[in-house]
């Protein structure tokens, strides 16, 4: 399965919006759009660590790494390419 699809599916399953028609692109800032909150941010970090077998270090906990599907995918790729 495509990396961005996996990430998008996880986010869609955890959206905290009341509109079932909420849409976003892979480059949209999901935090700025109000689709997720800080609690979801921690869930997202846990998801990334557990599903992609990487460790998210303290210095990696920057909103830029997790605010869009594209940025999450780039972060995962940067950690798995080491």
C-alpha positions as CSV (number, residue, x, y, z in Angstrom):
1,X,0.0,0.0,0.0
2,X,1.2,3.5,-0.8
3,X,2.7,5.4,2.1
4,X,0.6,8.5,1.6
5,X,-2.6,6.4,1.4
6,X,-1.8,4.7,4.7
7,X,-1.3,8.0,6.4
8,X,-4.4,9.6,4.8
9,X,-6.5,6.6,5.9
10,X,-5.3,6.9,9.5
11,X,-6.0,10.6,9.6
12,X,-9.4,10.1,8.0
13,X,-10.3,7.5,10.6
14,X,-9.3,9.9,13.4
15,X,-10.7,13.2,12.1
16,X,-12.5,15.3,14.8
17,X,-14.9,17.0,12.5
18,X,-18.6,16.7,12.5
19,X,-18.9,17.0,8.7
20,X,-18.5,13.7,7.0
21,X,-17.7,15.5,3.8
22,X,-14.5,17.1,5.2
23,X,-11.8,17.0,2.6
24,X,-8.1,17.9,2.5
25,X,-5.3,17.4,0.1
26,X,-2.0,15.7,1.0
27,X,-0.3,19.1,1.3
28,X,-3.0,20.8,3.4
29,X,-2.1,21.7,7.0
30,X,-4.5,19.4,8.9
31,X,-3.9,21.3,12.2
32,X,-4.6,24.7,10.7
33,X,-7.8,23.4,9.1
34,X,-9.0,22.3,12.6
35,X,-9.3,18.7,11.7
36,X,-7.0,17.5,14.5
37,X,-5.9,18.6,18.0
38,X,-2.9,18.2,20.3
39,X,-4.2,14.8,21.6
40,X,-4.4,13.5,18.1
41,X,-0.8,14.8,17.5
42,X,0.4,12.3,20.2
43,X,-1.7,9.6,18.6
44,X,-0.2,10.4,15.3
45,X,3.4,10.2,16.7
46,X,2.5,6.8,18.2
47,X,1.1,5.6,14.9
48,X,4.2,6.6,13.0
49,X,6.5,4.9,15.5
50,X,4.5,1.7,15.7
51,X,3.6,1.3,12.0
52,X,6.8,2.3,10.4
53,X,9.2,1.0,13.0
54,X,11.0,4.3,13.7
55,X,11.7,6.2,16.8
56,X,10.5,9.8,16.9
57,X,13.2,11.7,18.9
58,X,12.4,14.9,20.9
59,X,14.0,17.0,18.2
60,X,11.7,15.5,15.6
61,X,8.6,16.7,17.5
62,X,8.1,19.7,15.3
63,X,4.7,20.5,13.9
64,X,6.2,20.8,10.4
65,X,6.9,17.0,10.5
66,X,3.3,16.1,11.2
67,X,1.0,18.8,9.8
68,X,0.3,17.3,6.4
69,X,0.2,13.9,4.7
70,X,3.1,15.0,2.5
71,X,5.2,16.1,5.5
72,X,4.5,13.0,7.5
73,X,5.5,10.8,4.5
74,X,8.7,12.9,4.0
75,X,9.5,12.5,7.7
76,X,9.0,8.7,7.6
77,X,11.1,8.5,4.5
78,X,13.9,10.5,6.0
79,X,14.0,8.2,9.1
80,X,13.8,4.9,7.1
81,X,16.5,6.0,4.6
82,X,19.2,6.3,7.3
